[in-house]
Amino acid sequence: MFTALIYLVVMVLVGAMLFFAASAVFGRSEELAPLPPGTTPTQLPVREVTGADVQALRFQQTLRGYKQSEVDWALERLGAEIDSLREQLERERSRSDAGGER
């Protein structure tokens, strides 16, 4: 009987230690407040997107991959940035061609 009591006390102590260790490692089960609808944690600068910005992109994961609206948004922003840079390049080329013809 005494052995069973010691066994039970030791098991409770081990269980309590495991519980507190898991609580320390994984947190206190606090949930973050949900993002408002239509909001995304995916961020890009307003202008002058760099390669590091693109590499730092992170998307929400869903059951079948990434959240489509976030990926579409990022691709749209990157496409607009590329188009803007190409327009600037064409303007500079036309200026240099016009300046060279004079």
N, C-alpha and C positions, 0 to 999 in steps of 0.2 A: 504494500500500500504506500509506504513511504517513497519507494522508488518511482511509482507512478506519479506521485505528487511532485517530486523533483523533476521528472521528465516533463510534466505539464508546465511548470514554472519556467524551465529552460526554453521550451517551445514558445511560450508567450514572450519571453525576453528576446529571443531570436526574431520572432515575427515583428515585434515592436522596433527592433534595430533595423530590420529590412524596410519597414514602412518609413521610418525617419530618413534612412539613406536614400530611398527612392524619392521621397518628398524634397530632399535637398537637391538631388540631381535633376529631377523633372519639374520642379516648381510646385506651387500650392494649388494647382488645378484652377488657377484664375484664367478666365478667358478675356481676350482683348475685345474691346468694343467693336462691333461690326462696322465696316466702311459704309458710308451712305450709298444708296443705289446709284449706279452709274459712275462711281468713283473707282479709280484703279491705283494701285501702288506703283505701277510702271511709270518711270519718269524719263524724260529726255529734255535737254535744254531747249529754250525757245528758238535760239539761233546758234549757228556754228557748232553743229554736232560733230564730235570727234570720234575716232575709232575706239577710244577708251570708254566713251559714253555708250556706244553700241555694245561693246563687250560686257559692260556692267548691267545691261538690260536683264531683268528678271520678270517672268510672267507667272500669273497664278496658274497652278496646275488644276486640271479638272479630271474627271474620270477617264476621258479619252485623249488626254494630252494637255495642251495649253488653252487658256481662255481665248477664243477666236477674236473677240472684240479688241482685246489688248494687242494681239499680234497684228491685226488689221490697222489699228491706230499707229503702232510703231512703224509698220511698213509705209503707211501714208506719210508720216512725218519724215522718214528717211528719203522717200521718193521726192517730196517737196524740196528737201535740202539739196539733193542731187540736181534737181531741175534748176534751182536757184544758182548753184555753183556753175552749172553749164551755161546759163544765161550770162553770168558775170564773165566767164571765160570767152564766150562769143563776143561780148562787148569789147573786151580788152583786145581780142584778135582783130576786130574790125577797126578799132582805134589805131592799132599798130600798122595795119594795112593802109589805112587812110593817111596816117602820118608818113609812111614810107613812100607813098605815091607822089607826095608833094614835091 
